[in-house]
């Protein structure tokens, strides 16, 4: 299992990005969470097999309809203790 923390910038708040991400991550069987940041970015922690994380990253670069993803900054993270994917 691997884990990555993402900081997603662009028009990603107010367009359903978090709900979209929760649904997509759960469908892929990933663990972690997603939340809005005060500076307009979305932060997420993804945990799971590397190939599935990469698939989710590709989807995150597009996002849901209405989102405009300008950039994603990734960093390695520790695998979370709990199971499931949640919106914070």
C-alpha positions as CSV (number, residue, x, y, z in Angstrom):
1,X,0.0,0.0,0.0
2,X,1.1,3.5,-0.9
3,X,-0.2,6.9,0.1
4,X,-0.1,10.3,-1.5
5,X,-1.2,13.8,-0.4
6,X,-2.5,16.0,-3.2
7,X,-3.0,19.7,-3.3
8,X,-5.3,20.5,-6.2
9,X,-5.5,24.1,-7.5
10,X,-7.8,25.8,-10.0
11,X,-11.6,26.1,-10.0
12,X,-12.1,23.2,-7.7
13,X,-14.4,24.6,-5.0
14,X,-18.1,25.1,-5.6
15,X,-18.2,22.6,-8.5
16,X,-18.7,19.4,-6.7
17,X,-15.1,18.3,-6.8
18,X,-15.1,16.8,-3.3
19,X,-18.3,14.8,-3.8
20,X,-17.0,13.6,-7.2
21,X,-13.7,12.6,-5.6
22,X,-15.4,10.6,-2.8
23,X,-17.5,8.7,-5.3
24,X,-14.6,8.0,-7.6
25,X,-12.2,7.0,-4.8
26,X,-14.8,4.7,-3.2
27,X,-15.5,3.1,-6.6
28,X,-11.8,2.4,-7.0
29,X,-11.5,1.0,-3.5
30,X,-9.1,3.7,-2.2
31,X,-8.8,4.8,1.4
32,X,-8.3,8.4,2.6
33,X,-10.1,11.7,2.6
34,X,-10.7,15.0,0.8
35,X,-11.3,18.6,2.1
36,X,-11.4,22.2,1.0
37,X,-8.6,24.5,2.0
38,X,-9.1,28.2,2.9
39,X,-6.9,29.3,0.0
40,X,-9.3,27.8,-2.6
41,X,-7.4,24.5,-3.2
42,X,-8.6,21.0,-2.4
43,X,-6.4,18.7,-0.4
44,X,-6.7,14.9,-0.5
45,X,-5.0,11.9,0.9
46,X,-5.1,8.8,-1.3
47,X,-4.1,5.3,-0.1
48,X,-4.1,2.0,-2.0
49,X,-2.2,0.1,-4.6
50,X,0.1,2.3,-6.7
51,X,-1.7,1.5,-10.0
52,X,-5.0,2.6,-8.6
53,X,-3.6,5.8,-7.1
54,X,-2.2,6.6,-10.5
55,X,-5.6,5.9,-12.1
56,X,-7.2,8.3,-9.6
57,X,-4.5,10.9,-10.3
58,X,-5.3,10.9,-14.0
59,X,-9.0,11.4,-13.2
60,X,-8.2,14.2,-10.7
61,X,-6.4,16.1,-13.4
62,X,-9.7,16.3,-15.3
63,X,-12.1,16.5,-12.3
64,X,-15.9,16.6,-12.6
65,X,-17.8,18.7,-15.1
66,X,-17.4,22.4,-14.2
67,X,-14.0,22.0,-12.6
68,X,-10.8,23.5,-14.1
69,X,-7.7,21.9,-12.6
70,X,-4.7,24.1,-13.1
71,X,-2.2,22.0,-11.2
72,X,-1.8,19.2,-8.7
73,X,1.1,19.1,-6.3
74,X,1.8,15.6,-5.0
75,X,3.8,14.4,-2.0
76,X,4.3,11.0,-0.4
77,X,2.4,10.4,2.8
78,X,1.9,7.9,5.5
79,X,-0.8,5.3,5.0
80,X,-3.9,6.3,7.1
81,X,-5.0,3.9,9.8
82,X,-8.7,3.7,8.9
83,X,-10.5,2.2,5.9
84,X,-12.8,4.0,3.5
85,X,-12.7,7.3,1.8
86,X,-14.4,10.4,3.4
87,X,-15.1,14.0,2.9
88,X,-13.8,16.2,5.7
